[in-house]
């Protein structure tokens, strides 16, 4: 028989059990699913659980929970009362007691391991093997195999984070050209597009794509015009292709200057040498015939050329021989041109210095930064310089970056440390170093480097983005109580990165089943200003100076004195012409062109512009018979006609030469310079410095050069015609 007090005690315990069960149902949800959607959230509640099924001694008294160890006796008393009440229950009301629940925190199921970051090792040979597969598939007309090989190349380029795969793109460009000539326009466009996709920075790939677009749709000017603009942009923005172009333009300029100086000084000499020989005859005994003195004078003038004294010496001698017979403008123009020729070795050497690139450490850094198919040889050269303690910060930074992308993480870590010893606190280096640590599994060390990079350069987006990836990965390993805070830090970092670089908004991290290091994190590029000074052309410039010096000034030690000496001598010769009146040098008769010599005709005044015959025939009336007067008039007319024909002939052969013959040397020199520049660009269209992987299309060189040549020549002829008519 159940006593009423015992039954009341049982009902009182069951009433206090209900609030405890309800509180377990409103527990705050965990953020584990936000970090790892694949994880299973443990359900601490069991819908089949009924507190009434528990034995009374296992039900805690939540109305009066113990707060310290000295309250344990009270709990024991309550448990004892519960035991007595349980014994009083009938057998039908008793249920089997579940196993006792251990006291302490509830153990959650273990989380899945974080997917490791992959950094597969890939060599140039493996990439070229895929390219060879495409070539074999093309040779056997295996269209599916060729398409699969091309897709594999695109995928490999992205996985190794290579900027360009130039050799493969050049091969695709050649194949595109073959197909375009064969009439397969669609195939040519497809291959040219793939060439641009594999090497976006290769100008020649863009040129080929522009040609393919123009062949496919000639009316769509905007389509191939955009590619042409992109090609020119890369041509002048990329130091590897820009410097050869500048070297060619500079060399053409120097060549045109030297040719202009030789042409104009030679023309001055030919027009005035007869008057120099006339005065030279007066220096010899009277027994010497004029033809003998003329031959002797020409032999003396030819001595510098016969003795091989150099081009500058020959020009100085020619200028000195006729300086007394030139006008002031002609002397100034000739002196400037000759002085410029004397400075050509210095200018050419400097041009070689500032345009040098191939074979320098700068090219190795360039290749390593781009990560293409020529970087392995550059890596070997940089490692050799590192062993000899000659490697610079830029070289080590580029070397470690290349090794990181190719999966050589331990080597990259060592080289990053070596670069840090040369320049610490560089934001780009810290970011790249952090990427290598991510690949090695050291997320904590990577996070520290990313934080340092954000402090070193707050405007760099890459460390913020990479830090967000580290936080997200680390959140998967943290307890639920810390997941929210870590995700908030990741959200803040990614927001900062997207604010600094809006293109990151559309960037998606790689999937967990293919978590490649190069696709997960960002690697900021090294600025060109950091490695371009490594393009040291000192030795090349020295060789160019020595070679040109041997041509222009043989036997003279190269140096500032040697380069300045011709300019000083040219200036002295120009000043020497001011002494013409004092030395009673011969002049040019304005009518017949004979020498106006006061030694031959003492009756002539010092300032006379006509020879003695013209003065007697045209100035002194009745002194000369009409028959002789008519004969002289015929000579004058024939001379003027011959001068006119010669002037037009010179202008037709060389732009500006007619202006020089007409007494307008400044305009003539300008016309001659631009004409000779365009002529040299046309004849030397292949260039003096060859760029890698071919050259720009031929029409891009010939068309501008020929247009310049024709325009300058036509303008000079029109100007010469107006000049002659004005006379």
C-alpha positions in Angstrom: 0.0 0.0 0.0 1.4 3.4 -1.1 1.5 6.0 1.5 0.2 9.4 0.5 3.3 11.4 1.7 5.5 9.3 -0.5 3.3 9.8 -3.5 3.2 13.5 -3.0 7.0 13.5 -2.9 7.2 11.7 -6.3 4.8 14.2 -8.0 6.7 17.1 -6.5 9.9 15.9 -8.1 8.3 15.3 -11.5 6.9 18.9 -11.5 10.4 20.3 -11.1 11.8 18.2 -13.9 9.7 19.8 -16.7 11.4 23.3 -16.8 14.8 21.6 -17.1 13.7 19.7 -20.2 12.3 22.8 -21.8 15.4 24.9 -21.3 17.4 22.3 -23.3 15.2 22.8 -26.3 15.9 26.6 -26.7 19.7 26.3 -26.7 21.5 28.8 -29.1 22.4 27.2 -32.5 26.0 26.6 -33.4 27.8 28.3 -36.4 29.6 25.1 -37.3 27.5 24.7 -40.5 28.6 28.2 -41.6 32.3 27.2 -41.5 32.0 23.6 -42.6 28.7 22.8 -44.4 29.7 19.2 -44.5 29.9 18.8 -40.8 27.0 17.2 -38.9 25.6 19.2 -36.0 25.2 17.0 -33.0 21.6 16.9 -31.7 21.8 17.0 -27.9 18.0 16.6 -27.6 16.3 13.2 -28.0 12.6 13.4 -28.8 12.0 10.0 -27.3 13.5 11.1 -24.0 10.9 11.5 -21.2 12.0 12.7 -17.8 9.4 10.6 -16.2 11.2 7.5 -17.5 14.3 8.3 -15.4 14.7 6.9 -12.0 14.1 9.5 -9.4 17.6 9.4 -8.1 19.0 10.6 -11.4 16.8 13.7 -11.8 18.7 16.8 -10.6 16.9 19.2 -8.3 17.0 22.4 -10.5 14.9 24.3 -8.0 17.9 24.3 -5.6 21.1 23.5 -7.5 24.2 23.0 -5.5 26.7 25.8 -5.9 29.6 24.5 -3.8 31.0 21.3 -2.4 29.6 21.9 1.1 26.1 21.6 -0.3 26.7 18.0 -1.3 25.2 16.5 1.9 21.9 18.2 1.2 21.8 16.6 -2.3 22.5 13.3 -0.8 19.5 13.6 1.5 17.3 14.4 -1.3 18.6 11.4 -3.2 17.9 9.3 -0.2 14.3 10.4 0.0 13.9 9.7 -3.7 15.2 6.1 -3.2 12.6 5.4 -0.6 9.9 6.8 -2.8 11.0 4.6 -5.7 10.9 1.6 -3.5 7.3 2.5 -2.6 6.2 2.5 -6.2 4.4 -0.5 -7.6 6.2 -2.9 -9.9 4.0 -1.8 -12.8 5.1 1.8 -12.5 8.9 1.1 -12.5 10.9 1.2 -15.8 14.5 0.0 -16.5 16.9 2.8 -15.6 19.1 4.1 -18.5 22.8 4.1 -18.1 24.0 7.0 -15.9 25.1 10.1 -17.7 28.7 11.1 -16.8 29.0 14.6 -15.3 31.1 17.3 -17.1 31.0 18.8 -20.7 29.3 17.0 -23.5 31.9 15.6 -26.1 31.0 16.6 -29.7 31.9 14.4 -32.6 35.3 15.2 -34.1 35.2 17.6 -37.1 36.5 16.6 -40.5 40.1 17.5 -41.2 40.8 20.7 -43.0 41.6 20.1 -46.7 45.3 20.7 -47.2 46.5 23.3 -49.7 48.1 21.7 -52.8 51.3 23.0 -54.4 52.0 20.5 -57.1 55.5 20.5 -58.7 55.4 21.1 -62.4 58.4 21.5 -64.7 58.7 23.2 -68.1 59.1 19.7 -69.6 55.7 18.6 -68.5 54.1 21.7 -70.0 56.0 21.2 -73.3 54.9 17.5 -73.2 51.3 18.7 -73.4 52.3 21.0 -76.3 53.9 18.1 -78.1 50.7 16.1 -77.6 48.8 18.9 -79.4 51.3 18.8 -82.2 51.0 15.0 -82.6 47.2 15.2 -82.5 47.3 17.9 -85.1 49.6 15.8 -87.3 47.2 12.8 -87.1 44.1 15.0 -87.5 42.9 14.0 -84.0 40.6 17.0 -83.4 39.4 15.8 -80.0 42.9 15.2 -78.8 44.1 18.5 -80.0 41.3 20.3 -78.3 41.9 18.5 -75.1 45.6 19.4 -75.2 44.8 23.1 -75.7 42.4 23.1 -72.8 45.1 21.4 -70.7 47.5 24.1 -71.6 45.1 26.8 -70.5 44.5 25.0 -67.2 48.2 24.4 -66.6 49.0 28.1 -67.2 46.4 29.1 -64.6 47.6 26.5 -62.1 51.3 27.6 -62.2 50.2 31.2 -62.3 52.3 31.9 -65.4 51.7 35.2 -67.0 52.7 34.1 -70.5 53.7 31.0 -72.3 55.4 32.8 -75.2 57.0 29.8 -77.1 53.6 28.0 -77.3 51.8 31.2 -78.3 54.3 31.8 -81.0 53.7 28.3 -82.3 49.9 28.9 -82.3 50.5 32.2 -84.1 52.4 30.5 -86.9 49.7 27.8 -87.2 47.1 30.5 -87.3 48.9 32.3 -90.1 49.1 29.0 -92.1 45.4 28.4 -91.7 44.5 31.9 -92.6 46.4 31.6 -95.8 44.8 28.3 -96.5 41.3 29.9 -96.2 40.4 28.4 -92.8 39.4 31.8 -91.2 37.5 30.3 -88.3 40.4 28.0 -87.3 42.9 30.9 -87.7 40.8 33.0 -85.3 40.5 30.2 -82.8 44.2 29.6 -82.7 45.0 33.3 -82.5 42.6 33.7 -79.6 44.3 30.8 -77.8 47.7 32.4 -78.4 46.4 35.6 -76.7 44.8 33.6 -73.9 48.1 31.8 -73.2 50.2 34.9 -73.5 48.2 38.1 -72.9 51.4 40.1 -72.7 52.8 39.0 -76.0 52.4 41.9 -78.6 52.8 39.6 -81.6 49.9 37.4 -80.5 47.6 40.5 -80.4 48.9 41.5 -83.9 48.1 38.0 -85.2 44.6 38.1 -83.7 44.0 41.5 -85.2 45.0 40.2 -88.6 42.7 37.1 -88.1 39.8 39.4 -87.1 40.4 41.6 -90.1 40.5 38.7 -92.5 37.3 37.2 -91.0 35.3 40.5 -90.7 36.9 43.3 -92.7 34.1 45.7 -91.9 34.3 45.2 -88.1 37.0 47.8 -87.6 36.4 48.1 -83.9 37.1 44.4 -83.3 40.5 44.2 -84.8 41.3 47.9 -83.9 41.0 47.0 -80.2 43.5 44.1 -80.7 45.9 46.4 -82.6 45.7 49.0 -79.8 46.4 46.3 -77.2 49.4 45.1 -79.2 50.9 48.5 -79.3 50.2 49.0 -75.6 52.0 45.8 -74.7 54.8 46.7 -77.1 55.6 49.9 -75.3 54.7 48.9 -71.8 56.7 45.7 -71.6 60.4 46.4 -71.2 61.4 43.3 -73.0 59.8 44.5 -76.2 59.9 48.3 -75.6 63.7 48.5 -75.3 64.5 46.9 -78.7 62.1 49.4 -80.3 63.7 52.3 -78.6 67.2 51.0 -79.6 66.1 50.8 -83.2 64.6 54.3 -83.2 67.7 55.7 -81.5 70.1 54.0 -83.9 68.1 55.2 -86.9 68.3 58.8 -85.5 72.0 58.6 -85.0 72.5 57.1 -88.4 70.3 59.8 -90.0 72.3 62.5 -88.3 75.6 61.1 -89.5 74.2 60.7 -93.0 72.9 64.3 -93.0 76.2 65.7 -91.8 78.1 63.8 -94.5 75.6 64.8 -97.2 75.5 68.5 -96.4 79.2 69.0 -95.6 80.0 67.1 -98.9 77.5 69.4 -100.7 79.0 72.5 -99.2 82.4 71.3 -100.3 81.4 70.5 -103.8 79.8 73.9 -104.3 82.7 75.9 -102.9 85.8 73.9 -103.5 86.6 75.6 -106.8 87.0 78.9 -104.9 89.2 77.3 -102.3 91.4 75.9 -105.1 91.5 79.3 -106.7 92.9 80.9 -103.6 95.2 77.9 -103.1 96.7 78.7 -106.5 97.7 82.1 -105.3 99.8 80.5 -102.5 102.0 78.7 -105.0 104.7 80.1 -107.3 103.4 81.7 -110.4 105.1 79.1 -112.5 102.7 76.5 -111.3 99.7 76.1 -113.7 96.2 76.3 -112.3 95.4 72.7 -113.2 98.6 71.6 -111.3 97.6 73.6 -108.2 94.1 72.1 -108.4 95.4 68.6 -108.5 97.8 69.3 -105.7 95.1 70.8 -103.6 92.7 67.9 -104.1 95.5 65.5 -103.2 96.1 67.3 -100.0 92.4 67.2 -99.2 92.3 63.5 -99.8 95.1 62.7 -97.4 92.8 62.2 -94.3 90.8 59.6 -96.2 93.8 57.9 -97.7 95.5 57.7 -94.3 92.4 56.4 -92.6 92.1 59.2 -90.1 88.4 58.6 -89.5 85.1 60.1 -90.6 85.2 63.0 -88.2 88.6 64.1 -89.5 87.5 64.0 -93.1 84.5 66.1 -92.3 86.6 68.6 -90.4 89.0 68.9 -93.3 86.3 69.4 -95.9 84.6 72.0 -93.7 87.9 73.8 -93.1 88.7 73.9 -96.8 85.5 75.8 -97.7 84.7 77.6 -94.4 85.9 80.9 -95.8 83.4 80.6 -98.8 80.3 79.7 -96.8 77.6 82.0 -95.5 77.1 82.4 -91.8 74.1 80.1 -91.8 75.9 77.5 -93.8 78.9 77.5 -91.4 76.6 77.2 -88.3 74.6 74.3 -89.8 77.8 72.5 -90.9 79.5 73.0 -87.5 76.5 71.7 -85.6 76.3 68.6 -87.8 80.0 67.9 -87.5 80.0 68.4 -83.8 77.1 65.9 -83.5 79.0 63.3 -85.5 81.9 63.7 -83.1 79.5 63.0 -80.2 78.0 60.0 -81.9 80.2 57.4 -80.0 79.1 58.9 -76.7 75.4 59.0 -77.7 75.5 55.5 -79.1 77.1 54.1 -76.0 74.5 55.8 -73.8 71.8 54.4 -76.0 73.2 50.9 -75.6 73.3 51.4 -71.8 69.7 52.6 -71.4 68.2 50.1 -73.9 70.1 47.0 -72.8 68.0 44.1 -71.5 68.8 40.7 -73.0 71.4 38.8 -71.1 71.2 41.0 -68.0 69.9 40.1 -64.5 66.9 42.2 -65.3 65.8 39.7 -67.9 66.2 36.8 -65.4 64.0 38.6 -63.0 61.5 39.3 -65.8 61.4 35.7 -66.8 61.0 34.5 -63.2 58.2 37.0 -62.5 56.3 35.8 -65.5 56.8 32.2 -64.7 56.8 31.0 -68.3 58.8 28.4 -70.2 62.1 30.2 -70.1 62.3 30.6 -66.4 64.1 27.4 -65.5 67.3 28.6 -67.1 66.9 32.0 -65.4 66.5 30.2 -62.1 69.8 28.4 -62.6 71.6 31.7 -63.4 70.1 33.4 -60.3 71.1 30.5 -58.1 74.6 30.6 -59.4 74.8 34.4 -58.6 73.4 33.6 -55.1 76.2 31.1 -54.5 78.7 33.7 -55.6 77.0 36.3 -53.3 76.1 38.5 -56.2 72.4 38.1 -56.2 70.3 41.2 -55.4 67.0 41.5 -53.5 64.9 41.6 -56.7 66.5 38.4 -58.0 66.0 36.5 -54.8 62.4 37.7 -54.5 61.6 36.7 -58.0 63.4 33.3 -57.6 61.5 32.4 -54.4 58.2 33.5 -56.0 58.8 31.3 -59.0 59.7 28.3 -56.8 56.6 28.9 -54.8 54.4 28.6 -57.9 56.2 25.5 -59.1 55.9 23.7 -55.7 59.5 24.1 -54.5 58.3 25.4 -51.2 61.3 24.6 -49.0 63.7 26.2 -51.5 61.4 29.2 -51.7 61.3 29.5 -47.9 65.1 29.6 -47.8 65.4 32.1 -50.6 62.7 34.3 -49.0 64.7 34.4 -45.9 67.8 35.4 -47.9 65.8 38.2 -49.6 64.5 39.4 -46.2 68.1 39.8 -45.0 68.7 42.2 -47.8 65.6 44.2 -47.4 63.2 43.7 -44.6 59.7 45.0 -44.3 58.9 44.9 -48.0 55.1 44.3 -48.2 55.2 42.3 -51.5 58.0 40.1 -50.1 56.1 39.5 -46.9 52.9 38.6 -48.8 54.7 36.1 -51.1 56.6 34.6 -48.1 53.2 34.1 -46.4 52.0 32.3 -49.5 54.9 29.8 -49.2 54.1 29.2 -45.6 50.4 28.5 -46.4 51.6 25.9 -48.9 53.8 24.4 -46.1 50.9 24.3 -43.7 52.1 27.0 -41.4 48.9 29.1 -41.4 49.9 30.9 -38.1 53.2 32.1 -39.6 51.5 33.1 -42.8 48.9 35.2 -40.9 51.7 37.0 -39.0 53.4 37.9 -42.3 50.2 39.0 -43.9 49.5 41.3 -41.0 53.0 42.8 -41.2 52.5 43.3 -45.0 49.2 45.2 -44.3 51.1 47.4 -41.9 54.0 48.0 -44.3 51.7 48.9 -47.2 48.1 49.6 -46.2 47.1 50.1 -49.9 48.1 46.6 -51.0 45.1 44.4 -51.4 46.8 41.0 -51.6 47.7 40.5 -48.0 44.2 41.4 -46.8 42.7 38.9 -49.2 45.1 36.2 -48.3 44.6 36.9 -44.6 40.9 36.3 -45.1 41.6 32.9 -46.6 43.7 31.9 -43.6 41.0 33.0 -41.2 38.3 31.0 -43.0 40.5 27.9 -43.1 41.4 28.3 -39.4 37.7 28.8 -38.4 37.1 25.2 -39.4 39.4 23.9 -36.7 38.1 26.1 -33.8 35.4 25.3 -31.3 32.0 26.7 -31.9 32.5 29.5 -29.3 35.4 30.9 -31.4 34.1 30.3 -34.9 32.0 33.5 -35.1 34.9 35.7 -34.1 37.2 34.2 -36.7 34.6 34.5 -39.4 34.1 38.1 -38.6 37.9 38.7 -38.9 37.8 37.0 -42.3 34.8 39.2 -43.4 36.7 42.3 -42.3 39.8 41.3 -44.2 38.0 40.4 -47.4 36.1 43.7 -47.3 39.3 45.6 -47.0 40.8 43.8 -49.9 37.7 44.4 -52.1 37.8 48.1 -51.2 41.4 48.4 -52.3 40.9 46.2 -55.5 37.3 46.1 -56.8 38.2 43.2 -59.2 38.4 40.9 -56.2 34.6 41.1 -55.7 34.2 38.6 -58.6 37.0 36.4 -57.5 36.1 33.0 -56.1 38.4 30.7 -54.2 39.1 27.3 -55.7 37.0 24.3 -54.5 38.1 22.2 -51.7 38.6 19.2 -53.9 41.2 21.1 -56.0 42.6 23.6 -53.5 45.7 24.8 -55.3 48.0 27.3 -53.6 48.4 29.5 -56.7 44.6 29.8 -57.1 43.9 30.3 -53.4 46.1 33.2 -52.5 47.2 36.3 -54.4 50.8 37.1 -55.2 51.4 40.8 -55.8 53.7 41.5 -58.8 57.0 43.2 -58.4 57.1 46.7 -59.8 59.2 47.3 -62.9 61.1 50.1 -61.2 62.5 47.5 -58.7 64.2 45.3 -61.2 64.7 47.3 -64.4 67.9 49.0 -63.0 69.4 45.5 -63.1 69.5 45.9 -66.9 73.1 47.0 -66.7 74.4 47.9 -70.2 77.7 49.4 -69.0 79.8 46.8 -70.8 77.6 47.0 -74.0 77.9 50.7 -74.0 81.6 50.6 -73.6 82.0 48.2 -76.6 79.7 50.4 -78.8 81.7 53.5 -77.8 85.0 51.8 -78.6 83.8 50.5 -82.0 82.3 53.8 -83.2 85.4 55.6 -81.9 87.6 53.4 -84.1 85.5 54.3 -87.1 85.2 58.1 -86.5 88.4 58.9 -84.5 90.9 56.1 -84.9 94.0 56.4 -82.8 92.3 58.6 -80.2 91.6 57.3 -76.7 87.9 57.2 -76.1 86.7 59.6 -73.4 85.0 63.0 -72.8 88.0 64.8 -74.3 87.9 62.8 -77.5 84.2 63.3 -77.9 84.4 67.1 -77.2 87.4 67.7 -79.5 85.4 67.6 -82.8 82.8 70.0 -81.4 85.5 72.5 -80.4 87.3 72.2 -83.8 84.0 72.6 -85.7 83.2 75.8 -83.7 86.7 77.2 -84.5 86.2 76.5 -88.2 82.9 78.2 -88.1 84.6 81.2 -86.5 87.4 81.0 -89.1 84.9 81.9 -91.8 84.5 85.3 -90.3 88.1 86.2 -91.5 87.2 85.8 -95.1 87.2 89.5 -95.8 90.4 90.1 -94.0 92.1 87.3 -95.9 90.7 88.6 -99.2 89.2 85.2 -99.9 87.5 84.7 -103.3 83.7 85.1 -103.5 81.0 83.8 -105.8 79.9 86.0 -108.7 76.2 86.4 -108.4 75.8 86.4 -112.2 78.1 83.9 -113.8 79.4 82.0 -110.7 83.1 82.7 -111.4 85.4 83.6 -108.5 85.4 87.2 -107.4 89.1 87.6 -106.5 90.7 91.0 -105.7 94.1 89.4 -106.4 93.2 88.6 -109.9 91.3 91.9 -110.5 92.8 94.6 -108.2 90.3 97.1 -109.5 87.5 95.2 -107.8 86.3 96.5 -104.5 86.5 94.3 -101.4 82.7 94.1 -101.2 82.1 93.4 -104.9 79.6 90.7 -105.7 80.5 90.4 -109.4 83.6 89.2 -111.1 85.7 91.5 -113.3 84.1 90.3 -116.6 80.6 90.9 -115.3 81.6 94.3 -114.0 83.1 95.3 -117.4 80.2 93.8 -119.4 77.2 94.8 -117.4 78.3 97.7 -115.2 80.5 99.7 -117.4 78.6 100.8 -120.5 80.4 100.8 -123.8 83.6 99.3 -122.5 83.0 95.9 -124.1 81.8 95.4 -127.7 78.2 94.2 -128.2 79.4 90.9 -129.5 81.3 90.1 -126.4 78.5 91.5 -124.3 76.0 89.1 -126.0 78.4 86.2 -125.5 78.8 87.0 -121.8 75.0 87.3 -121.5 74.6 83.8 -123.0 77.1 82.4 -120.5 75.2 84.0 -117.6 71.9 82.5 -118.9 73.4 79.1 -119.4 74.9 79.2 -115.9 71.6 80.2 -114.3 69.8 77.5 -116.2 72.4 74.9 -115.2 72.2 76.0 -111.6 68.4 75.7 -111.7 68.5 72.2 -113.2 71.2 71.1 -110.7 69.1 72.4 -107.8 66.0 70.5 -108.8 68.1 67.4 -109.5 69.7 67.6 -106.1 66.3 68.1 -104.5 64.9 65.1 -106.4 67.7 62.9 -105.2 67.9 64.1 -101.6 65.2 66.1 -99.9 66.7 69.4 -98.7 69.7 69.3 -101.0 68.0 71.7 -103.3 67.3 74.1 -100.5 71.0 73.9 -99.5 72.1 74.7 -103.1 69.7 77.6 -103.1 71.2 79.1 -100.0 68.6 78.0 -97.4 70.7 75.6 -95.3 68.5 75.3 -92.1 65.4 74.1 -94.0 67.5 71.9 -96.2 69.2 70.3 -93.2 65.8 69.5 -91.6 64.3 68.1 -94.8 67.5 66.0 -95.3 67.4 64.6 -91.8 63.8 63.4 -91.9 64.2 62.1 -95.4 67.3 60.1 -94.5 65.6 58.8 -91.3 62.7 57.5 -93.2 65.0 56.1 -95.9 67.0 54.2 -93.2 63.8 53.0 -91.6 62.7 51.6 -94.9 65.9 49.9 -95.9 66.7 48.7 -92.4 63.1 47.5 -91.5 64.4 44.4 -89.8 65.9 46.5 -87.1 69.3 46.6 -85.5 68.2 44.9 -82.3 66.0 41.8 -82.7 63.3 41.3 -80.1 62.6 37.8 -78.8 60.0 35.6 -80.5 60.0 37.3 -83.9 59.2 40.8 -84.8 56.2 43.1 -85.4 54.5 42.6 -88.8 56.4 44.0 -91.7 53.7 46.4 -92.8 53.7 48.1 -89.4 57.3 49.1 -90.1 57.2 49.8 -93.8 54.0 51.6 -94.1 54.9 54.4 -91.6 58.4 54.7 -93.0 57.3 54.9 -96.6 54.6 57.4 -95.8 57.1 59.6 -93.9 59.6 59.3 -96.8 57.0 60.3 -99.5 55.5 63.1 -97.4 58.9 64.7 -96.6 60.1 64.3 -100.2 56.9 65.9 -101.7 57.0 68.7 -99.1 60.6 69.5 -99.9 60.0 69.6 -103.7 57.0 71.9 -103.2 59.1 74.2 -100.9 61.9 74.2 -103.4 59.6 75.1 -106.3 58.2 78.0 -104.3 61.8 79.0 -103.4 63.0 79.0 -107.0 60.0 80.9 -108.2 60.5 83.5 -105.5 64.0 84.1 -106.7 
